[in-house]
Amino acid sequence: MLVWLDHAACQDVTRVGGKAANLSRLASVYRVPPGFCLTTEAYAAWAQGRDNPTVPTAARILVRTAYAALGERYHLEEPRVAVRSSAVGEDGQNASFAGQYETYLNLVGADAVVEAIGRCWASAQAERVRTYHQQHGLVPTLLAVLVQQLVAADMSLVAFSANPVTNDRAEVVINASWGLGESVVSGAVTPDTYIVRKDDLSLTTCHIADKQCMTVMASHGVKEVPIPLPMRLQQTLSEAQASEVAQLACTLEHHMGWPVDIECAYQGDTLYLLQCRPISTLHG
């Protein structure tokens, strides 16, 4: 019922969902935060007894053991983690499921992780998810939950290896802002926009937005705060960083075999890959 992200078993989309399977394929080559996945088997066992909303004992024990092992691996008593839903069919070619399932950031302690897993499972039964399935002609799917060490991001970004507005396959488009990525992916902040030409990785467009808010870590969980005035009109990514992100997007497009939509974060000067999925809105 539980597999580690860097193990081959975590590449089986029927067991771990699209999000975890894609990251597992890349974890041995790219800088992906370490973690583990509670599989669809665990979700199925919970779903059969939905009159009891708590995480079953067997799954609870597995999560506690794995969380402790993650801490031991990196010499942390209680690592800060992100808990993210990963549904079968999510992050696929035909439907992204973006925003349909729950994500919890900066959780500390096994109890908090177990509680978040239960909430992720419950989100699969939400009315908005049923409506999404109906609109896309999909059948209800099983849900896995991915637990990863949290990247304390200074800047977060979303990048596309093809321009999702113009369908130009020769461009990489990057949206970036300060702090954790939640404010960027949720649309809470208007991010900076960078367009990089693929053939030589040169920056052709740099639009600096008036960035009003950002997501930061609290003692437990996250909070949205105003961006300090001096940073609001400050460029988030340097030209070299924009080129580095574009290079990663191009490499991942080649690796996966389709134009990619990726989420990344910079902690200091180090770039981390947090998600990789097809651009489901691309035409032509």
Secondary structure by P-SEA (a helix, b strand, c coil): cccccccccccccccccaaaaaaaaccccccccccccccaaaaaaaaaacccccccaaaaaaaaaaaaaaaaaacccbbbbbbbbbccccccccccccccbbbbcccccaaaaaaaaaaaaaaaacaaaaaaaaaacccbbbbbbbbbccccccccccccccccccccccbbbbbbbccccccccccccbbbbbbbbcccccccbbbbcccccbbbbcccbbbbbbccccccccccccaaaaaaaaaaaaaaaaaacccccccccccccbbbbccccccccccc
